[in-house]
Amino acid sequence: MSKKEQLFYRIQVEQHLEYTIKVRIGDAQDGDHNVFGTCPFATQPENDNPEWISYLGKGSQIKDKTLFVSSATQDNNPNTNNVSVRLFINNQQVEPYKGNYKLTVEDNEIAYFNQRIEFV
C-alpha cells in the first residue's frame, strides 16, 4: 500500500530577484522527482541527498507561472518510519499552505508527494 499527499505552495516573487528551487527528500529516506509545468527551469544535479535543484530565473520571468514536482519517496531507514519532501526557495525552506510535507509510513512503504508551486 502507498500513501499520496497533495502539497500546494504560493510563492511571492519580486521582479528583479533571481530564484532557485530545491526539492529534497528527507528523514534519511530515498526517492526521486519528476518535474513539469509552465515555469522555466534548468536542472543542476546535486549528489548528497535525493534532491532536485534548479535555477528558475528572475521574478519577472516566473511570475504567474506554475511548476509541478511529483516526488516518490520510500522508507528504507530502519530507525524511522517517516518520509518527507521539503521545498526550498533560494535555500530557505517554504511551508505549504495546504498539505503535509511529512508522512508516517510502514517499513519499506512508498509515499507520493504531488506538489503544485505557483509563483505570484
Backbone atoms as SQL, in Angstrom:
CREATE TABLE atoms (id INTEGER PRIMARY KEY, chain TEXT, resi INTEGER, resn TEXT, atom TEXT, x REAL, y REAL, z REAL);
INSERT INTO atoms VALUES
  (1, 'A', 1, 'MET', 'N', 0.844, -1.189, 0.000),
  (2, 'A', 1, 'MET', 'CA', 0.000, 0.000, 0.000),
  (3, 'A', 1, 'MET', 'C', 0.883, 1.245, 0.000),
  (4, 'A', 2, 'SER', 'N', 0.424, 2.283, -0.630),
  (5, 'A', 2, 'SER', 'CA', 1.197, 3.525, -0.654),
  (6, 'A', 2, 'SER', 'C', 0.283, 4.697, -0.285),
  (7, 'A', 3, 'LYS', 'N', 0.907, 5.756, 0.182),
  (8, 'A', 3, 'LYS', 'CA', 0.183, 6.974, 0.549),
  (9, 'A', 3, 'LYS', 'C', 0.432, 8.038, -0.498),
  (10, 'A', 4, 'LYS', 'N', -0.553, 8.944, -0.637),
  (11, 'A', 4, 'LYS', 'CA', -0.422, 10.070, -1.561),
  (12, 'A', 4, 'LYS', 'C', -0.789, 11.342, -0.822),
  (13, 'A', 5, 'GLU', 'N', -0.016, 12.393, -1.085),
  (14, 'A', 5, 'GLU', 'CA', -0.267, 13.685, -0.444),
  (15, 'A', 5, 'GLU', 'C', -0.154, 14.786, -1.487),
  (16, 'A', 6, 'GLN', 'N', -1.110, 15.708, -1.459),
  (17, 'A', 6, 'GLN', 'CA', -1.102, 16.878, -2.344),
  (18, 'A', 6, 'GLN', 'C', -0.580, 18.074, -1.550),
  (19, 'A', 7, 'LEU', 'N', 0.451, 18.729, -2.079),
  (20, 'A', 7, 'LEU', 'CA', 1.008, 19.919, -1.440),
  (21, 'A', 7, 'LEU', 'C', 0.813, 21.115, -2.374),
  (22, 'A', 8, 'PHE', 'N', 0.393, 22.242, -1.794),
  (23, 'A', 8, 'PHE', 'CA', 0.198, 23.462, -2.573),
  (24, 'A', 8, 'PHE', 'C', 1.037, 24.575, -1.969),
  (25, 'A', 9, 'TYR', 'N', 1.775, 25.255, -2.842),
  (26, 'A', 9, 'TYR', 'CA', 2.625, 26.377, -2.431),
  (27, 'A', 9, 'TYR', 'C', 2.262, 27.585, -3.267),
  (28, 'A', 10, 'ARG', 'N', 2.293, 28.754, -2.648),
  (29, 'A', 10, 'ARG', 'CA', 2.126, 30.017, -3.352),
  (30, 'A', 10, 'ARG', 'C', 3.323, 30.878, -2.961),
  (31, 'A', 11, 'ILE', 'N', 4.199, 31.151, -3.919),
  (32, 'A', 11, 'ILE', 'CA', 5.453, 31.861, -3.662),
  (33, 'A', 11, 'ILE', 'C', 5.362, 33.275, -4.210),
  (34, 'A', 12, 'GLN', 'N', 5.515, 34.240, -3.322),
  (35, 'A', 12, 'GLN', 'CA', 5.534, 35.655, -3.718),
  (36, 'A', 12, 'GLN', 'C', 6.919, 35.975, -4.283),
  (37, 'A', 13, 'VAL', 'N', 6.984, 36.500, -5.508),
  (38, 'A', 13, 'VAL', 'CA', 8.276, 36.816, -6.118),
  (39, 'A', 13, 'VAL', 'C', 8.424, 38.318, -6.309),
  (40, 'A', 14, 'GLU', 'N', 9.668, 38.757, -6.311),
  (41, 'A', 14, 'GLU', 'CA', 9.999, 40.145, -6.607),
  (42, 'A', 14, 'GLU', 'C', 10.609, 40.195, -7.999),
  (43, 'A', 15, 'GLN', 'N', 10.210, 41.169, -8.787),
  (44, 'A', 15, 'GLN', 'CA', 10.556, 41.260, -10.208),
  (45, 'A', 15, 'GLN', 'C', 12.043, 41.090, -10.517),
  (46, 'A', 16, 'HIS', 'N', 12.928, 41.733, -9.739),
  (47, 'A', 16, 'HIS', 'CA', 14.345, 41.799, -10.098),
  (48, 'A', 16, 'HIS', 'C', 15.215, 40.767, -9.383),
  (49, 'A', 17, 'LEU', 'N', 14.656, 40.004, -8.441),
  (50, 'A', 17, 'LEU', 'CA', 15.441, 38.974, -7.748),
  (51, 'A', 17, 'LEU', 'C', 15.527, 37.712, -8.587),
  (52, 'A', 18, 'GLU', 'N', 16.661, 37.004, -8.461),
  (53, 'A', 18, 'GLU', 'CA', 16.809, 35.712, -9.121),
  (54, 'A', 18, 'GLU', 'C', 16.388, 34.621, -8.151),
  (55, 'A', 19, 'TYR', 'N', 15.830, 33.533, -8.693),
  (56, 'A', 19, 'TYR', 'CA', 15.272, 32.474, -7.858),
  (57, 'A', 19, 'TYR', 'C', 15.821, 31.108, -8.232),
  (58, 'A', 20, 'THR', 'N', 16.066, 30.314, -7.177),
  (59, 'A', 20, 'THR', 'CA', 16.397, 28.899, -7.328),
  (60, 'A', 20, 'THR', 'C', 15.382, 28.104, -6.522),
  (61, 'A', 21, 'ILE', 'N', 15.267, 26.843, -6.866),
  (62, 'A', 21, 'ILE', 'CA', 14.363, 25.947, -6.160),
  (63, 'A', 21, 'ILE', 'C', 15.100, 24.653, -5.855),
  (64, 'A', 22, 'LYS', 'N', 14.779, 24.068, -4.716),
  (65, 'A', 22, 'LYS', 'CA', 15.314, 22.760, -4.348),
  (66, 'A', 22, 'LYS', 'C', 14.179, 21.966, -3.718),
  (67, 'A', 23, 'VAL', 'N', 14.032, 20.719, -4.120),
  (68, 'A', 23, 'VAL', 'CA', 13.072, 19.816, -3.514),
  (69, 'A', 23, 'VAL', 'C', 13.866, 18.633, -2.973),
  (70, 'A', 24, 'ARG', 'N', 13.814, 18.451, -1.668),
  (71, 'A', 24, 'ARG', 'CA', 14.666, 17.458, -1.002),
  (72, 'A', 24, 'ARG', 'C', 13.828, 16.402, -0.297),
  (73, 'A', 25, 'ILE', 'N', 14.171, 15.154, -0.531),
  (74, 'A', 25, 'ILE', 'CA', 13.594, 14.045, 0.222),
  (75, 'A', 25, 'ILE', 'C', 14.364, 13.935, 1.523),
  (76, 'A', 26, 'GLY', 'N', 13.632, 13.924, 2.643),
  (77, 'A', 26, 'GLY', 'CA', 14.286, 13.963, 3.945),
  (78, 'A', 26, 'GLY', 'C', 14.092, 12.707, 4.764),
  (79, 'A', 27, 'ASP', 'N', 14.438, 12.822, 6.035),
  (80, 'A', 27, 'ASP', 'CA', 14.320, 11.750, 7.019),
  (81, 'A', 27, 'ASP', 'C', 15.148, 10.528, 6.636),
  (82, 'A', 28, 'ALA', 'N', 16.289, 10.762, 5.992),
  (83, 'A', 28, 'ALA', 'CA', 17.234, 9.704, 5.601),
  (84, 'A', 28, 'ALA', 'C', 16.561, 8.624, 4.766),
  (85, 'A', 29, 'GLN', 'N', 15.654, 9.032, 3.889),
  (86, 'A', 29, 'GLN', 'CA', 14.951, 8.098, 3.026),
  (87, 'A', 29, 'GLN', 'C', 15.415, 8.268, 1.586),
  (88, 'A', 30, 'ASP', 'N', 14.809, 7.511, 0.679),
  (89, 'A', 30, 'ASP', 'CA', 15.242, 7.512, -0.711),
  (90, 'A', 30, 'ASP', 'C', 14.065, 7.852, -1.613),
  (91, 'A', 31, 'GLY', 'N', 14.346, 8.253, -2.855),
  (92, 'A', 31, 'GLY', 'CA', 13.290, 8.546, -3.803),
  (93, 'A', 31, 'GLY', 'C', 13.786, 9.338, -4.987),
  (94, 'A', 32, 'ASP', 'N', 12.828, 9.858, -5.772),
  (95, 'A', 32, 'ASP', 'CA', 13.172, 10.604, -6.976),
  (96, 'A', 32, 'ASP', 'C', 12.050, 11.588, -7.294),
  (97, 'A', 33, 'HIS', 'N', 12.303, 12.491, -8.271),
  (98, 'A', 33, 'HIS', 'CA', 11.371, 13.559, -8.615),
  (99, 'A', 33, 'HIS', 'C', 11.106, 13.579, -10.113),
  (100, 'A', 34, 'ASN', 'N', 9.903, 14.018, -10.473),
  (101, 'A', 34, 'ASN', 'CA', 9.536, 14.285, -11.852),
  (102, 'A', 34, 'ASN', 'C', 9.012, 15.719, -11.891),
  (103, 'A', 35, 'VAL', 'N', 9.489, 16.532, -12.829),
  (104, 'A', 35, 'VAL', 'CA', 9.193, 17.969, -12.840),
  (105, 'A', 35, 'VAL', 'C', 8.561, 18.361, -14.169),
  (106, 'A', 36, 'PHE', 'N', 7.504, 19.191, -14.099),
  (107, 'A', 36, 'PHE', 'CA', 6.886, 19.698, -15.316),
  (108, 'A', 36, 'PHE', 'C', 6.098, 20.960, -14.977),
  (109, 'A', 37, 'GLY', 'N', 5.629, 21.676, -15.986),
  (110, 'A', 37, 'GLY', 'CA', 4.835, 22.875, -15.755),
  (111, 'A', 37, 'GLY', 'C', 5.203, 23.990, -16.703),
  (112, 'A', 38, 'THR', 'N', 4.667, 25.190, -16.435),
  (113, 'A', 38, 'THR', 'CA', 4.872, 26.339, -17.312),
  (114, 'A', 38, 'THR', 'C', 6.047, 27.210, -16.891),
  (115, 'A', 39, 'CYS', 'N', 6.632, 26.917, -15.738),
  (116, 'A', 39, 'CYS', 'CA', 7.741, 27.714, -15.230),
  (117, 'A', 39, 'CYS', 'C', 9.053, 27.229, -15.836),
  (118, 'A', 40, 'PRO', 'N', 9.927, 28.135, -16.276),
  (119, 'A', 40, 'PRO', 'CA', 11.224, 27.695, -16.809),
  (120, 'A', 40, 'PRO', 'C', 12.098, 27.129, -15.694),
  (121, 'A', 41, 'PHE', 'N', 12.886, 26.120, -16.031),
  (122, 'A', 41, 'PHE', 'CA', 13.835, 25.578, -15.059),
  (123, 'A', 41, 'PHE', 'C', 15.010, 24.959, -15.798),
  (124, 'A', 42, 'ALA', 'N', 16.152, 24.890, -15.120),
  (125, 'A', 42, 'ALA', 'CA', 17.371, 24.294, -15.662),
  (126, 'A', 42, 'ALA', 'C', 17.990, 23.456, -14.547),
  (127, 'A', 43, 'THR', 'N', 17.852, 22.160, -14.657),
  (128, 'A', 43, 'THR', 'CA', 18.266, 21.263, -13.580),
  (129, 'A', 43, 'THR', 'C', 19.766, 21.294, -13.353),
  (130, 'A', 44, 'GLN', 'N', 20.152, 21.332, -12.082),
  (131, 'A', 44, 'GLN', 'CA', 21.550, 21.249, -11.666),
  (132, 'A', 44, 'GLN', 'C', 21.647, 20.092, -10.675),
  (133, 'A', 45, 'PRO', 'N', 22.213, 18.953, -11.065),
  (134, 'A', 45, 'PRO', 'CA', 22.243, 17.822, -10.147),
  (135, 'A', 45, 'PRO', 'C', 23.102, 18.088, -8.921),
  (136, 'A', 46, 'GLU', 'N', 22.688, 17.513, -7.817),
  (137, 'A', 46, 'GLU', 'CA', 23.427, 17.598, -6.559),
  (138, 'A', 46, 'GLU', 'C', 23.446, 16.194, -5.974),
  (139, 'A', 47, 'ASN', 'N', 24.545, 15.791, -5.380),
  (140, 'A', 47, 'ASN', 'CA', 24.725, 14.378, -5.082),
  (141, 'A', 47, 'ASN', 'C', 24.683, 13.978, -3.618),
  (142, 'A', 48, 'ASP', 'N', 24.213, 14.822, -2.685),
  (143, 'A', 48, 'ASP', 'CA', 24.242, 14.388, -1.292),
  (144, 'A', 48, 'ASP', 'C', 22.979, 13.620, -0.914),
  (145, 'A', 49, 'ASN', 'N', 21.847, 14.254, -0.869),
  (146, 'A', 49, 'ASN', 'CA', 20.581, 13.632, -0.513),
  (147, 'A', 49, 'ASN', 'C', 19.738, 13.602, -1.785),
  (148, 'A', 50, 'PRO', 'N', 18.799, 12.665, -1.923),
  (149, 'A', 50, 'PRO', 'CA', 17.980, 12.680, -3.142),
  (150, 'A', 50, 'PRO', 'C', 17.236, 14.015, -3.258),
  (151, 'A', 51, 'GLU', 'N', 17.643, 14.831, -4.196),
  (152, 'A', 51, 'GLU', 'CA', 17.005, 16.128, -4.340),
  (153, 'A', 51, 'GLU', 'C', 17.073, 16.603, -5.773),
  (154, 'A', 52, 'TRP', 'N', 16.196, 17.523, -6.054),
  (155, 'A', 52, 'TRP', 'CA', 16.167, 18.168, -7.351),
  (156, 'A', 52, 'TRP', 'C', 16.412, 19.642, -7.094),
  (157, 'A', 53, 'ILE', 'N', 17.323, 20.231, -7.869),
  (158, 'A', 53, 'ILE', 'CA', 17.648, 21.647, -7.687),
  (159, 'A', 53, 'ILE', 'C', 17.692, 22.299, -9.066),
  (160, 'A', 54, 'SER', 'N', 17.229, 23.544, -9.123),
  (161, 'A', 54, 'SER', 'CA', 17.187, 24.220, -10.407),
  (162, 'A', 54, 'SER', 'C', 17.275, 25.726, -10.236),
  (163, 'A', 55, 'TYR', 'N', 17.848, 26.373, -11.229),
  (164, 'A', 55, 'TYR', 'CA', 17.784, 27.823, -11.358),
  (165, 'A', 55, 'TYR', 'C', 16.486, 28.118, -12.095),
  (166, 'A', 56, 'LEU', 'N', 15.669, 29.023, -11.581),
  (167, 'A', 56, 'LEU', 'CA', 14.390, 29.351, -12.203),
  (168, 'A', 56, 'LEU', 'C', 14.453, 30.599, -13.068),
  (169, 'A', 57, 'GLY', 'N', 15.187, 31.608, -12.614),
  (170, 'A', 57, 'GLY', 'CA', 15.263, 32.868, -13.338),
  (171, 'A', 57, 'GLY', 'C', 14.845, 34.013, -12.448),
  (172, 'A', 58, 'LYS', 'N', 14.666, 35.176, -13.052),
  (173, 'A', 58, 'LYS', 'CA', 14.232, 36.363, -12.311),
  (174, 'A', 58, 'LYS', 'C', 12.735, 36.279, -12.035),
  (175, 'A', 59, 'GLY', 'N', 12.328, 37.017, -11.010),
  (176, 'A', 59, 'GLY', 'CA', 10.920, 37.049, -10.652),
  (177, 'A', 59, 'GLY', 'C', 10.027, 37.431, -11.815),
  (178, 'A', 60, 'SER', 'N', 10.490, 38.365, -12.638),
  (179, 'A', 60, 'SER', 'CA', 9.702, 38.790, -13.799),
  (180, 'A', 60, 'SER', 'C', 9.497, 37.654, -14.800),
  (181, 'A', 61, 'GLN', 'N', 10.413, 36.661, -14.817),
  (182, 'A', 61, 'GLN', 'CA', 10.297, 35.533, -15.740),
  (183, 'A', 61, 'GLN', 'C', 9.376, 34.435, -15.210),
  (184, 'A', 62, 'ILE', 'N', 9.244, 34.331, -13.896),
  (185, 'A', 62, 'ILE', 'CA', 8.477, 33.216, -13.330),
  (186, 'A', 62, 'ILE', 'C', 7.132, 33.644, -12.737),
  (187, 'A', 63, 'LYS', 'N', 6.911, 34.943, -12.624),
  (188, 'A', 63, 'LYS', 'CA', 5.639, 35.432, -12.069),
  (189, 'A', 63, 'LYS', 'C', 4.470, 34.894, -12.897),
  (190, 'A', 64, 'ASP', 'N', 3.432, 34.428, -12.214),
  (191, 'A', 64, 'ASP', 'CA', 2.223, 33.863, -12.816),
  (192, 'A', 64, 'ASP', 'C', 2.474, 32.534, -13.528),
  (193, 'A', 65, 'LYS', 'N', 3.566, 31.873, -13.191),
  (194, 'A', 65, 'LYS', 'CA', 3.871, 30.544, -13.740),
  (195, 'A', 65, 'LYS', 'C', 3.641, 29.492, -12.655),
  (196, 'A', 66, 'THR', 'N', 3.495, 28.248, -13.079),
  (197, 'A', 66, 'THR', 'CA', 3.274, 27.134, -12.156),
  (198, 'A', 66, 'THR', 'C', 4.263, 26.024, -12.463),
  (199, 'A', 67, 'LEU', 'N', 4.781, 25.441, -11.409),
  (200, 'A', 67, 'LEU', 'CA', 5.696, 24.313, -11.523),
  (201, 'A', 67, 'LEU', 'C', 5.109, 23.159, -10.722),
  (202, 'A', 68, 'PHE', 'N', 5.169, 21.964, -11.277),
  (203, 'A', 68, 'PHE', 'CA', 4.694, 20.762, -10.597),
  (204, 'A', 68, 'PHE', 'C', 5.890, 19.856, -10.358),
  (205, 'A', 69, 'VAL', 'N', 6.018, 19.359, -9.143),
  (206, 'A', 69, 'VAL', 'CA', 7.065, 18.395, -8.815),
  (207, 'A', 69, 'VAL', 'C', 6.383, 17.195, -8.170),
  (208, 'A', 70, 'SER', 'N', 6.512, 16.045, -8.807),
  (209, 'A', 70, 'SER', 'CA', 5.963, 14.808, -8.277),
  (210, 'A', 70, 'SER', 'C', 7.127, 14.004, -7.704),
  (211, 'A', 71, 'SER', 'N', 7.060, 13.735, -6.399),
  (212, 'A', 71, 'SER', 'CA', 8.159, 13.060, -5.713),
  (213, 'A', 71, 'SER', 'C', 7.684, 11.721, -5.160),
  (214, 'A', 72, 'ALA', 'N', 8.421, 10.666, -5.482),
  (215, 'A', 72, 'ALA', 'CA', 8.160, 9.346, -4.901),
  (216, 'A', 72, 'ALA', 'C', 9.221, 9.111, -3.834),
  (217, 'A', 73, 'THR', 'N', 8.785, 8.764, -2.641),
  (218, 'A', 73, 'THR', 'CA', 9.709, 8.516, -1.534),
  (219, 'A', 73, 'THR', 'C', 9.494, 7.106, -1.014),
  (220, 'A', 74, 'GLN', 'N', 10.567, 6.499, -0.524),
  (221, 'A', 74, 'GLN', 'CA', 10.443, 5.156, 0.041),
  (222, 'A', 74, 'GLN', 'C', 11.157, 5.085, 1.378),
  (223, 'A', 75, 'ASP', 'N', 10.468, 4.490, 2.339),
  (224, 'A', 75, 'ASP', 'CA', 11.060, 4.263, 3.652),
  (225, 'A', 75, 'ASP', 'C', 12.098, 3.159, 3.524),
  (226, 'A', 76, 'ASN', 'N', 13.351, 3.492, 3.728),
  (227, 'A', 76, 'ASN', 'CA', 14.404, 2.476, 3.710),
  (228, 'A', 76, 'ASN', 'C', 15.336, 2.632, 4.899),
  (229, 'A', 77, 'ASN', 'N', 14.908, 3.398, 5.895),
  (230, 'A', 77, 'ASN', 'CA', 15.698, 3.619, 7.097),
  (231, 'A', 77, 'ASN', 'C', 15.037, 2.868, 8.247),
  (232, 'A', 78, 'PRO', 'N', 15.683, 1.846, 8.792),
  (233, 'A', 78, 'PRO', 'CA', 15.055, 1.059, 9.856),
  (234, 'A', 78, 'PRO', 'C', 14.869, 1.829, 11.158),
  (235, 'A', 79, 'ASN', 'N', 15.481, 3.000, 11.284),
  (236, 'A', 79, 'ASN', 'CA', 15.379, 3.778, 12.522),
  (237, 'A', 79, 'ASN', 'C', 14.191, 4.728, 12.560),
  (238, 'A', 80, 'THR', 'N', 13.535, 4.931, 11.427),
  (239, 'A', 80, 'THR', 'CA', 12.389, 5.844, 11.383),
  (240, 'A', 80, 'THR', 'C', 11.420, 5.388, 10.309),
  (241, 'A', 81, 'ASN', 'N', 10.172, 5.670, 10.513),
  (242, 'A', 81, 'ASN', 'CA', 9.157, 5.382, 9.502),
  (243, 'A', 81, 'ASN', 'C', 8.508, 6.678, 9.018),
  (244, 'A', 82, 'ASN', 'N', 9.305, 7.713, 8.892),
  (245, 'A', 82, 'ASN', 'CA', 8.841, 8.986, 8.351),
  (246, 'A', 82, 'ASN', 'C', 9.463, 9.195, 6.980),
  (247, 'A', 83, 'VAL', 'N', 8.662, 9.772, 6.080),
  (248, 'A', 83, 'VAL', 'CA', 9.190, 10.246, 4.799),
  (249, 'A', 83, 'VAL', 'C', 8.732, 11.687, 4.647),
  (250, 'A', 84, 'SER', 'N', 9.548, 12.482, 3.988),
  (251, 'A', 84, 'SER', 'CA', 9.168, 13.879, 3.792),
  (252, 'A', 84, 'SER', 'C', 9.764, 14.419, 2.506),
  (253, 'A', 85, 'VAL', 'N', 9.143, 15.484, 2.021),
  (254, 'A', 85, 'VAL', 'CA', 9.645, 16.235, 0.877),
  (255, 'A', 85, 'VAL', 'C', 9.585, 17.702, 1.272),
  (256, 'A', 86, 'ARG', 'N', 10.734, 18.348, 1.257),
  (257, 'A', 86, 'ARG', 'CA', 10.807, 19.751, 1.663),
  (258, 'A', 86, 'ARG', 'C', 11.161, 20.623, 0.463),
  (259, 'A', 87, 'LEU', 'N', 10.519, 21.782, 0.396),
  (260, 'A', 87, 'LEU', 'CA', 10.730, 22.728, -0.689),
  (261, 'A', 87, 'LEU', 'C', 11.542, 23.910, -0.173),
  (262, 'A', 88, 'PHE', 'N', 12.572, 24.284, -0.944),
  (263, 'A', 88, 'PHE', 'CA', 13.418, 25.429, -0.607),
  (264, 'A', 88, 'PHE', 'C', 13.418, 26.398, -1.785),
  (265, 'A', 89, 'ILE', 'N', 13.166, 27.653, -1.502),
  (266, 'A', 89, 'ILE', 'CA', 13.307, 28.720, -2.491),
  (267, 'A', 89, 'ILE', 'C', 14.471, 29.575, -2.021),
  (268, 'A', 90, 'ASN', 'N', 15.472, 29.738, -2.888),
  (269, 'A', 90, 'ASN', 'CA', 16.700, 30.470, -2.535),
  (270, 'A', 90, 'ASN', 'C', 17.263, 29.968, -1.205),
  (271, 'A', 91, 'ASN', 'N', 17.300, 28.644, -1.065),
  (272, 'A', 91, 'ASN', 'CA', 17.873, 27.927, 0.088),
  (273, 'A', 91, 'ASN', 'C', 17.137, 28.159, 1.402),
  (274, 'A', 92, 'GLN', 'N', 15.910, 28.642, 1.360),
  (275, 'A', 92, 'GLN', 'CA', 15.089, 28.785, 2.566),
  (276, 'A', 92, 'GLN', 'C', 13.857, 27.898, 2.431),
  (277, 'A', 93, 'GLN', 'N', 13.638, 27.039, 3.451),
  (278, 'A', 93, 'GLN', 'CA', 12.501, 26.134, 3.390),
  (279, 'A', 93, 'GLN', 'C', 11.187, 26.919, 3.417),
  (280, 'A', 94, 'VAL', 'N', 10.258, 26.480, 2.578),
  (281, 'A', 94, 'VAL', 'CA', 8.942, 27.093, 2.470),
  (282, 'A', 94, 'VAL', 'C', 7.900, 26.079, 2.941),
  (283, 'A', 95, 'GLU', 'N', 6.993, 26.524, 3.793),
  (284, 'A', 95, 'GLU', 'CA', 5.913, 25.661, 4.269),
  (285, 'A', 95, 'GLU', 'C', 4.770, 25.683, 3.249),
  (286, 'A', 96, 'PRO', 'N', 4.146, 24.540, 2.994),
  (287, 'A', 96, 'PRO', 'CA', 2.984, 24.559, 2.104),
  (288, 'A', 96, 'PRO', 'C', 1.808, 25.256, 2.768),
  (289, 'A', 97, 'TYR', 'N', 0.959, 25.884, 1.969),
  (290, 'A', 97, 'TYR', 'CA', -0.242, 26.467, 2.557),
  (291, 'A', 97, 'TYR', 'C', -1.342, 25.422, 2.640),
  (292, 'A', 98, 'LYS', 'N', -1.128, 24.268, 2.001),
  (293, 'A', 98, 'LYS', 'CA', -2.071, 23.159, 2.106),
  (294, 'A', 98, 'LYS', 'C', -1.312, 21.858, 1.925),
  (295, 'A', 99, 'GLY', 'N', -1.581, 20.879, 2.779),
  (296, 'A', 99, 'GLY', 'CA', -0.958, 19.562, 2.684),
  (297, 'A', 99, 'GLY', 'C', 0.142, 19.375, 3.706),
  (298, 'A', 100, 'ASN', 'N', 0.483, 18.112, 3.955),
  (299, 'A', 100, 'ASN', 'CA', 1.544, 17.744, 4.901),
  (300, 'A', 100, 'ASN', 'C', 2.777, 17.298, 4.133),
  (301, 'A', 101, 'TYR', 'N', 3.926, 17.887, 4.444),
  (302, 'A', 101, 'TYR', 'CA', 5.152, 17.517, 3.746),
  (303, 'A', 101, 'TYR', 'C', 5.866, 16.348, 4.430),
  (304, 'A', 102, 'LYS', 'N', 5.294, 15.838, 5.531),
  (305, 'A', 102, 'LYS', 'CA', 5.903, 14.715, 6.237),
  (306, 'A', 102, 'LYS', 'C', 4.814, 13.703, 6.561),
  (307, 'A', 103, 'LEU', 'N', 5.064, 12.418, 6.246),
  (308, 'A', 103, 'LEU', 'CA', 4.096, 11.360, 6.495),
  (309, 'A', 103, 'LEU', 'C', 4.746, 10.229, 7.274),
  (310, 'A', 104, 'THR', 'N', 3.944, 9.529, 8.062),
  (311, 'A', 104, 'THR', 'CA', 4.390, 8.314, 8.738),
  (312, 'A', 104, 'THR', 'C', 3.957, 7.129, 7.887),
  (313, 'A', 105, 'VAL', 'N', 4.893, 6.219, 7.625),
  (314, 'A', 105, 'VAL', 'CA', 4.633, 5.073, 6.753),
  (315, 'A', 105, 'VAL', 'C', 5.099, 3.780, 7.428),
  (316, 'A', 106, 'GLU', 'N', 4.769, 2.659, 6.819),
  (317, 'A', 106, 'GLU', 'CA', 5.236, 1.345, 7.263),
  (318, 'A', 106, 'GLU', 'C', 6.632, 1.080, 6.703),
  (319, 'A', 107, 'ASP', 'N', 7.294, 0.047, 7.205),
  (320, 'A', 107, 'ASP', 'CA', 8.611, -0.343, 6.691),
  (321, 'A', 107, 'ASP', 'C', 8.547, -0.549, 5.179),
  (322, 'A', 108, 'ASN', 'N', 9.462, 0.078, 4.460),
  (323, 'A', 108, 'ASN', 'CA', 9.618, -0.030, 3.009),
  (324, 'A', 108, 'ASN', 'C', 8.437, 0.501, 2.199),
  (325, 'A', 109, 'GLU', 'N', 7.514, 1.209, 2.827),
  (326, 'A', 109, 'GLU', 'CA', 6.364, 1.744, 2.109),
  (327, 'A', 109, 'GLU', 'C', 6.778, 2.930, 1.234),
  (328, 'A', 110, 'ILE', 'N', 6.079, 3.097, 0.127),
  (329, 'A', 110, 'ILE', 'CA', 6.312, 4.212, -0.788),
  (330, 'A', 110, 'ILE', 'C', 5.216, 5.257, -0.571),
  (331, 'A', 111, 'ALA', 'N', 5.601, 6.523, -0.557),
  (332, 'A', 111, 'ALA', 'CA', 4.643, 7.627, -0.475),
  (333, 'A', 111, 'ALA', 'C', 4.905, 8.578, -1.631),
  (334, 'A', 112, 'TYR', 'N', 3.831, 9.128, -2.182),
  (335, 'A', 112, 'TYR', 'CA', 3.917, 10.054, -3.307),
  (336, 'A', 112, 'TYR', 'C', 3.484, 11.442, -2.854),
  (337, 'A', 113, 'PHE', 'N', 4.311, 12.435, -3.141),
  (338, 'A', 113, 'PHE', 'CA', 4.001, 13.834, -2.843),
  (339, 'A', 113, 'PHE', 'C', 3.866, 14.564, -4.167),
  (340, 'A', 114, 'ASN', 'N', 2.676, 15.055, -4.460),
  (341, 'A', 114, 'ASN', 'CA', 2.445, 15.852, -5.662),
  (342, 'A', 114, 'ASN', 'C', 2.372, 17.308, -5.241),
  (343, 'A', 115, 'GLN', 'N', 3.311, 18.113, -5.760),
  (344, 'A', 115, 'GLN', 'CA', 3.481, 19.485, -5.314),
  (345, 'A', 115, 'GLN', 'C', 3.172, 20.463, -6.432),
  (346, 'A', 116, 'ARG', 'N', 2.269, 21.400, -6.142),
  (347, 'A', 116, 'ARG', 'CA', 1.938, 22.464, -7.087),
  (348, 'A', 116, 'ARG', 'C', 2.522, 23.753, -6.522),
  (349, 'A', 117, 'ILE', 'N', 3.406, 24.387, -7.290),
  (350, 'A', 117, 'ILE', 'CA', 4.110, 25.581, -6.829),
  (351, 'A', 117, 'ILE', 'C', 3.731, 26.732, -7.758),
  (352, 'A', 118, 'GLU', 'N', 2.987, 27.692, -7.228),
  (353, 'A', 118, 'GLU', 'CA', 2.552, 28.853, -8.008),
  (354, 'A', 118, 'GLU', 'C', 3.395, 30.050, -7.625),
  (355, 'A', 119, 'PHE', 'N', 3.893, 30.761, -8.604),
  (356, 'A', 119, 'PHE', 'CA', 4.686, 31.957, -8.380),
  (357, 'A', 119, 'PHE', 'C', 3.808, 33.176, -8.665),
  (358, 'A', 120, 'VAL', 'N', 3.596, 33.983, -7.638),
  (359, 'A', 120, 'VAL', 'CA', 2.675, 35.124, -7.767),
  (360, 'A', 120, 'VAL', 'C', 3.402, 36.437, -7.495);
